[in-house]
């Protein structure tokens, strides 16, 4: 009689498929978390961008995000993963190498450079209880989402071919450095920087890189910049919802285990997001006399970003405070300061990624340096004595500021160099015709077929449009 029991369980529980070191619960949660983070990008950011931009840029914006998600994977397997989490090459960078061999992927997850020694404190390198394949996929999702966030600053004018070259270059020379320095065992990790799930590695890096890229690419057309109504706010809300719920994996997966700290991180994530959304909406009502759906989305994002550096190491009352401040300070920089500072008026950050990610990420990092609880910190950080200034370690705030300064400086420099090199071969901006027409000129496709009886609307170079006269003779 043929057995219906899976082959991995026929002989013993110590087979190649189920080694002694494998914790099935941790492995299941980590793969779910990785998938949740991946869904934040695809389809989350893809449809969020598609809905928030002007109609003529819906497809191009979605495609820029979609391309970035796909393009990161081969780079990650070929060299990016080990540059971010492998053996140390220099204090801020791991040694490049292939992360695609069978022997590597089926072995127990191991982050070799995370061996920690400070004074009498000595902690072994991290060895989660699941295979390397799970770790590689989990960290890929973070890398992919980070590059997708950068796109939000340059929507509506960046040459898609230049973007195709920029994505793998930026992942290789910028993201991997921040990831290794802070997470993978590099000099900031060893110094004790607190970044639970990417306030610096993901959000600050993306916000600064996007702002820098917006400077080099230049602004949108004046008519686009002056009038850029979202083409589908319901679609944008769907993308925002996927982003919000996906953050359970973004923050909940970073203890690398289905443990107590993971649960705290998930709860704090939603406390901060909800509170920040309410704070942002409150400011909108006070100053603009009405609540804004776009504002609610922005407030949701800043709350999620703000809690990310300390999700599992601050108490829930601190998450409330972080949420209020995350819905207030980025609101002020976006709605007030950006209209008063000449540089911020000059640089056209399409979706305000600088405010929602760079400002909120830095704010969250500094507040983590204030509120990190000793007991919660000991559950996650290698130094069992780590704690925030509120509990007696004032130097932690200084460390957080220095860590932010490094991420800012590195991303300004590397993003600028990459784009300056790219523009030697490929224009960074679209042609005048593409800028006027939008998706149809760039991709030969449009997001919506709304003209006449459903046929695709055709655009002219002067920005007007007409419907195919064979099926509908009406013209616009």
C-alpha positions in Angstrom: 0.0 0.0 0.0 1.4 3.4 -0.9 2.0 5.7 2.0 0.3 9.1 2.0 2.8 10.5 4.5 5.3 13.0 2.9 8.7 11.5 2.1 10.4 13.8 4.6 8.6 12.1 7.5 8.8 8.4 6.5 12.0 7.4 8.3 12.7 9.9 11.0 12.4 13.6 11.9 16.1 14.1 11.2 16.1 13.7 7.4 17.6 16.2 5.1 14.3 17.9 4.7 13.7 18.2 8.5 17.1 18.5 10.2 17.4 18.8 13.9 18.1 22.5 13.8 14.9 23.3 11.9 12.1 25.0 13.9 9.0 24.6 11.7 7.1 27.4 13.4 9.9 29.9 12.9 10.4 28.8 9.4 6.7 29.1 8.6 6.5 32.6 10.1 9.6 33.8 8.4 8.3 32.7 5.0 5.0 34.3 5.7 6.7 37.5 6.8 8.9 37.5 3.7 5.8 37.1 1.5 4.0 39.9 3.4 7.0 42.2 2.8 7.1 41.2 -0.9 3.4 42.0 -1.2 4.0 45.4 0.1 6.0 46.0 -3.1 4.1 43.8 -5.5 1.3 44.6 -5.7 1.2 47.2 -2.9 3.5 49.9 -4.1 2.7 49.1 -7.7 -1.0 50.0 -7.4 -0.4 52.7 -4.8 1.8 54.6 -7.3 -0.5 53.8 -10.2 -3.4 55.4 -8.3 -1.7 58.4 -6.8 -0.3 59.9 -10.0 -1.9 61.7 -12.9 -3.7 59.5 -15.4 -1.1 59.9 -18.1 1.6 58.4 -15.8 -0.3 55.5 -14.2 1.3 52.8 -16.2 4.8 54.2 -16.2 4.7 54.7 -12.5 3.4 51.1 -11.9 6.0 49.7 -14.3 8.9 51.5 -12.6 8.0 49.8 -9.3 7.3 46.5 -11.0 10.6 46.5 -12.8 12.5 47.3 -9.6 11.0 44.4 -7.7 12.0 42.0 -10.5 15.4 43.5 -11.2 16.6 43.2 -7.6 16.3 39.4 -7.4 19.0 38.3 -9.8 21.4 40.9 -8.4 20.5 39.7 -4.9 21.3 36.1 -5.7 24.4 36.8 -7.7 26.1 39.1 -5.2 23.8 41.4 -3.2 22.9 39.0 -0.4 26.4 38.2 0.6 27.5 41.9 0.2 24.7 42.7 2.8 24.9 39.7 5.1 28.0 37.7 4.3 31.5 37.7 5.6 33.1 41.1 6.1 35.2 42.6 3.4 35.6 46.0 5.0 33.8 47.4 8.0 30.9 48.7 5.9 30.6 46.0 3.3 30.3 42.3 3.0 32.3 40.1 0.5 30.4 39.6 -2.7 29.5 36.0 -3.7 26.8 33.7 -5.1 23.9 32.9 -2.8 22.3 30.3 -5.1 24.1 27.0 -4.6 22.2 24.1 -3.1 24.7 23.5 -0.3 24.4 27.1 0.8 20.6 27.4 0.6 19.8 24.2 2.5 22.2 24.9 5.4 21.1 26.5 8.6 20.8 30.3 8.3 23.9 32.0 9.5 25.0 35.7 9.5 28.7 35.4 10.0 29.6 39.0 10.6 27.1 39.5 13.4 29.5 38.0 16.0 29.5 40.7 18.6 32.2 41.5 21.2 32.2 44.6 23.3 34.2 44.6 26.5 33.2 41.6 28.5 30.1 41.0 26.3 30.5 38.4 23.7 27.6 37.1 21.6 27.8 34.4 18.9 26.8 35.2 15.3 23.1 34.9 14.5 21.9 31.4 13.5 18.1 31.4 13.1 16.4 28.0 13.1 15.6 27.7 9.4 17.5 27.4 6.1 19.5 30.0 4.3 16.9 29.9 1.5 14.3 31.5 3.9 16.8 34.2 5.0 17.8 35.1 1.5 14.2 35.5 0.4 13.2 37.5 3.5 16.1 39.9 3.0 15.4 40.1 -0.7 12.0 41.5 -0.1 13.4 44.4 2.0 16.0 45.2 -0.7 13.3 45.2 -3.4 10.9 47.4 -1.5 13.6 49.9 -0.8 14.5 50.5 -4.4 10.7 50.7 -5.2 10.4 53.5 -2.7 13.1 55.5 -4.4 11.0 55.5 -7.6 8.3 57.5 -5.8 10.5 60.6 -6.0 11.1 60.6 -9.7 7.8 59.5 -11.2 6.5 61.4 -14.2 9.8 62.3 -15.9 12.7 59.8 -15.4 13.8 57.9 -18.5 12.7 54.3 -18.0 15.9 53.1 -19.6 18.0 55.1 -17.2 15.9 53.6 -14.3 16.6 50.1 -15.6 20.3 50.7 -15.2 20.0 52.7 -12.0 18.1 49.9 -10.0 20.8 47.2 -10.0 23.6 49.7 -9.5 21.9 51.4 -6.5 21.1 48.1 -4.9 24.7 47.0 -5.3 26.6 50.1 -4.2 24.2 51.8 -1.8 21.6 49.5 -0.3 24.1 46.7 0.5 26.4 49.1 2.4 23.6 50.3 4.7 22.3 46.8 5.2 25.7 45.4 6.1 26.8 48.3 8.2 23.7 48.3 10.4 22.3 44.8 10.2 24.9 42.5 8.7 27.6 42.9 11.4 29.3 46.1 10.1 30.8 49.0 12.0 27.4 50.5 13.0 26.1 47.2 14.1 29.1 46.7 16.3 28.8 50.2 17.7 25.3 49.6 18.8 23.0 51.4 16.4 19.4 50.5 16.9 17.4 49.9 13.7 14.9 47.2 14.4 13.5 46.7 10.9 14.8 49.4 8.6 14.0 52.9 9.6 17.5 53.7 8.4 18.5 50.9 6.1 15.2 51.1 4.1 13.3 54.3 4.7 16.0 56.9 5.4 18.1 55.5 2.6 15.2 55.5 0.1 14.1 59.0 1.1 17.5 60.5 0.7 18.3 58.6 -2.5 15.0 59.6 -4.0 15.5 63.2 -3.1 19.0 63.2 -4.6 17.7 61.5 -7.7 15.0 64.0 -8.1 17.6 66.8 -8.1 19.7 65.2 -10.9 16.7 64.1 -13.0 15.1 67.5 -12.7 11.4 68.5 -12.2 8.3 67.4 -14.0 6.8 69.6 -16.6 5.4 72.8 -15.1 1.8 71.8 -16.0 2.3 68.4 -14.4 3.8 69.9 -11.3 1.1 72.5 -11.0 -1.7 70.1 -11.6 -1.1 66.4 -10.7 -4.5 65.0 -9.5 -4.6 61.3 -8.5 -6.3 59.3 -11.2 -7.7 56.6 -8.9 -7.8 57.2 -5.1 -9.7 53.9 -4.5 -6.9 52.0 -6.2 -4.4 54.0 -4.1 -6.3 53.0 -0.9 -6.1 49.4 -1.9 -2.3 49.7 -2.3 -2.0 51.5 1.0 -4.0 48.8 2.7 -1.7 46.1 1.4 1.3 48.2 2.6 -0.2 48.6 6.1 -1.1 45.0 6.6 2.1 43.8 5.0 4.0 45.8 7.7 3.1 43.0 10.1 5.7 40.9 8.3 8.0 43.9 7.8 8.5 44.4 11.5 7.2 41.1 12.9 9.7 39.1 10.9 12.8 40.9 12.1 13.4 38.9 15.3 14.0 36.0 12.9 11.7 33.9 15.0 8.0 33.5 15.9 8.6 34.7 19.5 7.4 37.2 22.1 9.3 40.1 20.6 7.7 39.5 17.2 4.3 39.9 18.8 5.3 43.1 20.5 6.6 44.5 17.2 3.4 43.7 15.3 1.2 45.4 17.9 3.4 48.5 18.2 3.4 48.7 14.4 -0.4 49.1 14.2 -0.6 51.4 17.2 1.8 53.8 15.6 0.3 53.6 12.2 -3.3 54.3 13.5 -2.2 57.1 15.8 -0.1 58.8 13.0 -3.0 58.6 10.6 -5.3 60.3 13.1 -2.7 63.0 13.9 -2.1 63.8 10.2 -5.8 64.0 9.6 -6.3 66.2 12.6 -3.7 68.7 11.3 -5.4 68.6 7.9 -8.8 69.4 9.4 -7.4 72.2 11.6 -5.5 74.0 8.8 -7.4 73.0 5.6 -10.9 72.6 7.2 -11.4 69.1 5.7 -9.9 65.6 6.0 -7.9 64.4 3.1 -7.7 60.8 1.8 -4.2 61.4 0.5 -3.3 62.9 3.8 -4.6 59.9 5.6 -2.4 57.6 3.4 0.6 59.8 4.1 -0.1 59.8 7.8 -0.4 56.0 7.8 2.9 55.7 6.0 4.8 58.0 8.4 3.5 56.1 11.4 4.6 52.8 9.9 8.0 54.3 9.1 8.4 56.0 12.4 7.9 52.9 14.5 10.1 50.7 12.3 13.5 51.5 14.0 12.1 50.5 17.4 9.0 48.3 16.8 10.0 45.5 19.1 12.2 47.4 21.6 9.9 50.2 22.7 6.8 49.9 24.9 3.3 50.4 23.5 2.9 53.8 25.3 6.0 54.9 23.4 4.5 53.7 20.2 1.6 56.0 20.8 4.0 58.9 21.2 6.0 57.9 18.1 2.7 57.8 16.2 1.6 61.3 17.2 5.0 62.7 16.4 5.2 60.8 13.1 1.9 62.3 12.0 3.0 65.8 13.1 6.6 66.5 12.2 6.6 65.0 8.6 3.2 66.8 8.1 5.0 70.1 9.1 8.0 69.5 6.8 5.7 68.6 3.9 3.0 71.2 4.3 5.0 74.1 5.7 8.8 73.9 5.5 8.8 72.5 1.9 7.1 75.7 0.8 9.5 78.0 2.6 12.9 76.4 1.9 14.2 77.3 -1.6 16.0 73.9 -2.1 12.9 71.9 -1.3 10.9 74.1 -3.7 13.4 73.5 -6.4 13.7 69.7 -6.1 10.5 68.0 -7.3 9.9 65.0 -5.1 6.8 63.6 -6.8 5.2 61.7 -3.9 7.0 63.4 -1.1 9.2 60.3 -0.3 11.7 62.6 1.5 9.1 63.6 4.1 7.3 60.3 4.5 10.4 58.1 4.6 13.6 60.2 5.3 12.1 62.5 7.8 9.9 59.9 9.5 12.7 57.3 9.4 15.2 59.7 11.1 12.6 60.8 13.6 11.8 57.2 14.5 15.5 56.3 14.9 16.1 59.2 17.3 13.0 58.4 19.3 14.1 54.8 19.5 17.3 56.1 21.0 15.1 57.8 23.7 12.5 55.1 24.3 14.3 51.7 23.8 13.3 49.6 26.8 16.1 47.6 28.5 14.1 44.3 28.8 12.7 44.5 25.2 16.1 45.5 23.8 17.7 42.5 25.5 15.3 40.2 23.5 16.6 41.5 20.2 19.9 43.3 20.4 23.3 41.6 20.9 24.3 43.8 23.7 22.2 42.8 26.8 22.8 46.2 28.4 21.4 48.2 25.5 18.8 50.8 26.3 17.5 54.3 25.4 18.2 57.6 27.0 14.9 57.5 28.9 16.3 54.5 30.8 19.8 56.0 31.5 21.8 55.7 28.2 21.9 59.2 26.8 24.7 58.2 24.4 22.3 56.1 22.5 20.6 59.2 21.0 24.0 60.4 19.8 24.6 57.0 18.2 21.3 57.2 16.4 22.1 60.6 15.0 25.5 59.5 13.8 24.0 56.5 12.2 21.5 58.6 10.4 24.2 61.0 9.2 26.2 58.1 7.7 23.2 56.8 5.8 22.4 60.3 4.5 26.0 61.0 3.4 26.5 57.6 1.8 23.2 57.8 -0.2 23.7 61.4 -1.4 27.2 60.4 -2.6 26.5 57.0 -4.2 23.2 58.1 -5.8 24.8 61.1 -7.3 27.8 59.1 -8.7 25.6 56.4 -10.1 23.3 58.9 -11.9 26.2 61.0 -13.2 27.7 57.8 -14.7 24.4 56.7 -16.1 23.7 60.0 -17.8 27.0 59.7 -19.8 25.3 56.9 -21.7 21.5 57.4 -21.2 19.6 60.6 -20.7 18.1 60.7 -17.2 14.9 62.5 -18.4 12.3 61.5 -20.9 12.1 63.2 -24.3 9.8 66.2 -24.7 7.3 64.2 -26.5 7.2 61.5 -23.8 6.8 64.1 -21.1 3.9 65.7 -22.9 2.1 62.4 -23.9 2.9 60.1 -21.0 2.3 56.4 -20.9 1.3 56.0 -24.6 4.6 57.5 -25.8 6.7 55.7 -23.2 5.1 52.2 -23.3 2.7 52.2 -26.2 0.0 51.4 -23.7 -2.5 53.3 -21.5 -4.0 52.5 -18.1 -7.6 53.1 -19.0 -9.7 52.6 -22.2 -12.4 55.2 -21.4 -13.0 56.9 -24.8 -15.9 56.2 -27.0 -17.1 52.6 -26.7 -14.0 51.4 -24.8 -11.2 51.8 -27.3 -7.9 53.2 -26.1 -7.7 57.0 -26.1 -4.9 58.2 -28.4 -2.8 61.2 -27.4 -1.4 63.9 -29.6 1.9 65.7 -29.0 0.1 68.9 -27.9 -1.6 67.1 -25.1 -5.0 66.8 -26.7 -6.6 63.5 -27.5 -9.0 61.9 -30.0 -11.0 58.7 -30.4 -10.6 56.3 -33.3 -13.0 57.8 -35.9 -13.8 54.3 -37.3 -15.7 53.4 -34.2 -16.6 56.8 -32.8 -16.3 60.0 -34.7 -16.4 62.3 -31.7 -13.1 64.2 -31.2 -11.7 66.1 -28.2 
